[in-house]
Amino acid sequence: MPVLEALLPKVLSVRRLSGADPALLRAYGADPERHRALGLITVDQDDPAYVALDEATKHAGVDVVFARSFYAGSRHASGPLSGEFLGVIASHDPAEVDAGLDAILATLAHDACFYGANADSSIAVFPHVIASLGRYLSAIAGLAPGDPMAYLVAPPMEATIALDFALKAANVRLVKAFPPPTETNFAASWLTGDLPSCEAAAMAFAAAVCDVAAQPRER
């Protein structure tokens, strides 16, 4: 497999509401009995942002109350600050929200990103392994906090072929599939197993995406 070029996510806006109105809290999934402060972030890549929100739950006393991808992705955004994702974390303590936002920004800067799967990076792949899940993604996946998980994303054909390779490459289990089209017209899957197995599955997924990108009509 060739060395893949990192396509780093771009954070477009970050704001904190220290004392949000109860009606706003309820509208965005927060509980005014437990939450008072909100942290909001928009990003031009959605899947790294989901990973980053999960990471926030491991570093701060925050809950992820809203996380949504935007239709057709960042190239068709509603404005220059929209990107393809809005995430909202909540806490009773504004300082905890700040700590959560710091964890999100660090993850997006240094950990989670898409990679180019061909020479001009017109095909992108997200072969990410979370070594230890936080409270957010573990609940959605039906796993326990601390479990490993391979978070795998690619365009529809590439992701479908690559998922088969990933499942056969390691002792992993499919816990959630997102067939195409997702909101951003990709496809995704979440796999679990021990950490080395998740890493092997992610490597196989990325290699298969690169192979399809290089030979799209090879049966």
Residue pairs with C-beta under 8 A, 6 or more apart in sequence:
1 203
1 206
1 207
1 210
2 210
4 115
4 116
4 117
4 125
4 206
4 210
5 115
5 116
5 121
6 113
6 114
6 115
7 45
7 113
7 114
7 115
7 116
7 121
7 124
8 108
8 109
8 113
9 43
9 44
9 45
9 48
9 49
9 108
9 112
9 113
9 114
10 43
10 44
10 45
10 83
11 41
11 42
11 43
11 105
11 108
12 42
12 43
12 44
12 80
12 81
12 82
12 83
13 40
13 41
13 42
13 81
14 39
14 40
14 41
14 101
14 105
15 39
15 40
16 37
16 38
16 39
16 40
16 94
16 97
16 98
16 101
17 24
17 37
17 38
17 39
17 40
18 36
18 37
18 94
18 97
19 36
19 37
20 30
20 35
20 36
20 37
20 38
22 32
24 38
25 31
25 32
25 35
25 36
25 38
25 90
26 32
28 38
28 65
28 66
28 88
28 90
29 65
29 66
29 88
30 38
30 63
30 65
30 88
30 90
31 90
34 63
34 92
35 63
35 65
35 90
35 91
35 92
36 91
36 92
36 93
36 94
37 90
37 91
37 92
37 93
37 94
37 96
37 97
38 65
38 88
38 89
38 90
38 97
39 62
39 88
39 89
39 90
39 97
39 98
39 100
39 101
39 104
40 86
40 87
40 88
41 49
41 86
41 87
41 101
41 104
42 81
42 82
42 83
42 85
42 86
42 87
43 49
43 52
43 83
43 84
43 85
43 87
43 108
44 74
44 77
44 83
44 84
44 85
45 74
45 83
45 84
45 85
45 113
45 114
46 69
46 70
46 73
46 84
46 85
46 183
46 184
47 112
47 114
47 126
47 128
47 151
47 153
47 188
48 107
48 108
48 112
48 113
48 114
48 126
48 128
49 67
49 85
49 87
49 104
49 108
50 67
50 85
50 87
50 137
50 151
51 107
51 111
51 112
51 128
51 130
51 137
51 151
52 87
52 103
52 104
52 105
52 107
52 108
52 111
52 112
53 64
53 67
53 87
53 89
53 104
53 136
54 64
54 130
54 133
54 134
54 135
54 136
54 137
54 138
55 103
55 104
55 106
55 107
55 111
55 134
56 62
56 64
56 89
56 100
56 101
56 103
56 104
56 107
56 134
56 136
57 63
57 64
57 100
57 134
57 135
57 136
58 103
58 132
58 134
58 135
59 99
59 100
59 102
59 103
60 89
60 91
60 96
60 97
60 99
60 100
60 102
60 103
61 91
61 93
61 96
61 99
62 89
62 90
62 91
62 96
62 97
62 99
62 100
63 89
63 90
63 91
63 135
63 136
64 87
64 88
64 89
64 136
65 88
65 89
65 90
66 86
66 87
66 88
67 85
67 86
67 87
67 88
67 136
68 85
68 86
68 87
68 183
69 84
69 85
69 182
69 183
69 184
70 77
70 78
70 82
70 83
70 84
70 85
70 86
70 183
70 184
71 183
71 184
72 183
72 184
72 185
73 84
73 183
73 184
73 185
74 82
74 83
74 84
77 83
77 84
84 183
84 184
87 104
89 97
89 100
89 101
89 104
90 97
91 97
91 100
112 128
113 126
114 124
114 125
114 126
114 153
115 124
115 125
115 126
115 127
115 206
116 122
116 123
116 124
117 123
117 124
117 125
117 154
117 158
117 206
117 209
117 210
117 213
118 210
118 213
118 214
123 154
123 155
123 158
123 209
123 213
124 154
124 155
125 153
125 154
125 158
125 162
125 205
125 206
125 209
125 210
126 151
126 152
126 153
126 154
126 188
127 150
127 152
127 202
127 203
127 205
127 206
127 209
128 150
128 151
128 152
128 202
129 148
129 149
129 150
129 151
129 195
129 198
129 199
129 202
130 137
130 148
130 149
130 150
130 151
131 148
131 195
132 145
132 146
132 147
132 148
133 141
133 143
133 144
133 145
133 146
133 147
133 148
133 149
134 145
135 145
137 149
137 151
138 144
138 145
138 146
138 147
140 176
141 149
141 175
141 176
141 190
141 192
142 175
142 176
143 149
143 175
143 192
147 192
148 192
148 193
148 194
148 195
148 198
149 175
149 190
149 191
149 192
149 198
150 166
150 172
150 190
150 191
150 192
150 193
150 198
150 199
150 201
150 202
150 205
151 188
151 190
152 159
152 162
152 163
152 166
152 188
152 189
152 190
152 191
152 201
152 202
152 205
153 159
153 186
153 187
153 188
154 162
154 186
154 187
154 205
154 209
155 180
155 185
155 186
155 187
156 180
156 181
156 185
156 186
156 187
157 212
157 216
158 208
158 209
158 212
158 213
159 180
159 186
159 187
159 188
159 189
159 209
160 180
160 187
161 208
161 209
161 212
162 204
162 205
162 206
162 208
162 209
162 212
163 174
163 177
163 189
163 205
164 208
165 204
165 205
165 207
165 208
166 172
166 189
166 191
166 201
166 202
166 204
166 205
166 208
167 174
167 191
167 201
168 204
169 200
169 201
169 203
169 204
170 193
170 196
170 197
170 198
170 200
170 201
170 204
171 193
171 194
171 197
172 191
172 192
172 193
172 197
172 198
172 201
173 191
173 192
173 193
174 189
174 190
174 191
175 190
175 191
175 192
176 189
176 190
177 188
177 189
177 190
178 187
178 188
178 189
179 187
180 186
180 187
181 187
182 188
191 198
191 201
192 198
193 201
